[in-house]
């Protein structure tokens, strides 16, 4: 059912150290929420096995990335592990205006940049692992990265987690299904915020006039 109050979309940011579970949570939300769409970032890193251009990322070269930065075509951008990442501006702005919500899987640097550009549209959630040992286990068992990369990610995790207090909500991902439910509840509540429903005054006035 469509929202009779002409709701403006929101930007839902999920951040976490690598391996804490934000990607699994994001995929589950996208499968359950038809009004939610994924923001597809650009990146200069090569695709990992199984990744598809245009679905997981837009894989571009360094020159194309620098052109987007120069043209202010990115809402946020950062260098992570020797590669560039960024969020294209135009598709996000179009989705919000159409009342759709956009999901971001980005780090704390990207979240801070979005806050500076579009704070009123932003809802941020930081996903924490239940322990450092569990984070290391998840990184090892997913078998996507070399031992050297895993060590770098673990070293970076402490710095990333130090930014937890910059986020609106914190979810400790001890149980995946519970964490998915918690983030879904956040999304539902934020959709109902008065400021995101510009048609509310008209809606209430119409009902009041009908009673007169």
Residue, then its C-alpha position, 0 to 999 in steps of 0.5 A: x500500500x502506498x503512503x497517503x502522506x507523500x513520504x520522502x525517502x530516507x538514507x539508511x546507512x549500515x557500517x561495521x568492521x569487515x566481517x561483523x555482518x552488515x552485508x548479510x543484514x543488508x541483503x536480508x532487508x532488501x529481500x524483505x522491503x520492496x520500498x528499499x533499494x541498494x545504493x551501488x557504489x563506484x570503486x576502483x578495486x577489481x571485482x572479487x569472485x562472484x561480484x557483478x558490475x552494476x549489482x555489487x559495485x560499478x567497477x571503474x578506473x582511476x580516471x573515471x573516478x577522479x572525473x566524478x570527484x571533480x564534477x561533484x558527482x559523488x555524495x561521499x567518497x573515500x580511500x579504503x585499503x588502497x582503492x577508492x569508493x564513492x556513492x553516485x549522487x543522481x540515483x540517490x537523490x531521485x530515489x529519495x524524491x520518489x519516496x523510496x529508501x536507499x540502503x548504504x553499506x559504507x564506512x564511518x568516513x562515508x557516513x560522516x560525509x553524508x551527514x554533512x550533505x544530507x543530515x535530515x535524510x540520514x539514519x545511521x546504524x553501526x553493527x558491532x561483532x559480539x567479540x574480537x575473537x568472533x570477528x577474526x573467526x568470521x573473517x577467516x571462515x569466509x575465505x575471501x581474503x588472504x591471511x595478510x588482508x585479514x590481519x590488516x582488516x583486524x588491525x583496522x577494526x579497532x579504529x572503525x569501532x572507535x566511531x560507534x558513538x557517531x551513529x544513531x543506533x548500535x546493533x550487536x550482531x550476535x544472532x543474525x536473525x535478531x539483528x535483521x529484525x532490529x534493523x528492520x524495526x529501526x527502518x519502520x520507526x524512522x519511516x514514521x517520523x513526522x518530518x519525513x511525511x510532508x503530506x501529514x498536515x494536509x491529510x489531517x486537515x482533510x479529515x478535520x474538514x470532513x467532520x465540520 
